[in-house]
Amino acid sequence: MQPNVESMIEAAKRLPPADRRRLAEALLERYPPEQSEAHHITEIRGVGKDLWIGLDAQTYVNAERDAWEN
């Protein structure tokens, strides 16, 4: 009978911390996460800018601060 993922996770929880780290590192080394296409933060420049048209920055900040206090 092959162990399932859940039973392996439960078994890993019983390992000492150093062994859990070693196991995680070994798994990541052998099975690295799939890499999605990389993006740069500047690609989202201007997204949603239409939401801010006509809104005074200080008025917005003041309203947010007032909301924290309520």
C-alpha positions in Angstrom: 0.0 0.0 0.0 1.5 3.4 -1.0 1.3 6.2 1.4 -0.9 9.2 0.4 0.1 12.8 0.6 -1.9 13.4 3.8 -0.3 10.6 5.6 3.1 11.8 4.6 2.3 15.3 5.8 1.2 14.0 9.1 4.4 11.9 9.4 6.5 15.0 8.6 4.8 16.9 11.4 6.2 14.3 13.8 9.8 15.0 12.7 12.1 17.2 14.6 12.3 20.8 13.2 15.8 20.2 11.6 14.6 17.1 9.8 11.4 18.8 8.6 13.6 21.6 7.1 15.9 19.0 5.5 12.9 17.2 4.0 11.4 20.4 2.6 14.8 21.5 1.1 15.2 18.0 -0.4 11.7 18.1 -2.0 12.2 21.6 -3.4 15.6 20.6 -4.8 14.2 17.6 -6.5 10.8 19.1 -7.5 11.2 22.8 -7.8 8.0 24.8 -8.1 6.9 25.4 -11.7 8.0 28.8 -12.8 5.4 31.0 -14.3 6.4 33.8 -16.7 8.2 36.5 -14.7 6.7 40.0 -14.7 8.1 43.3 -13.6 6.3 45.6 -11.2 6.4 48.4 -13.7 4.1 46.5 -16.0 1.1 47.5 -13.8 1.9 51.2 -13.9 -1.3 53.1 -14.4 -3.6 50.3 -13.8 -6.7 51.6 -12.0 -5.7 55.2 -12.4 -9.2 56.1 -13.6 -10.4 55.2 -10.1 -8.5 58.1 -8.6 -9.5 60.9 -11.1 -11.0 63.8 -9.3 -10.2 62.5 -5.9 -8.1 64.7 -3.6 -5.3 62.7 -2.0 -5.5 64.4 1.3 -9.3 64.0 1.5 -8.9 60.3 0.8 -6.2 59.9 3.4 -8.3 61.8 6.0 -11.4 59.6 5.2 -9.3 56.4 5.6 -7.9 57.6 8.9 -11.4 58.5 10.2 -12.5 54.9 9.2 -9.8 53.4 11.4 -11.1 55.2 14.4 -14.7 54.0 14.0 
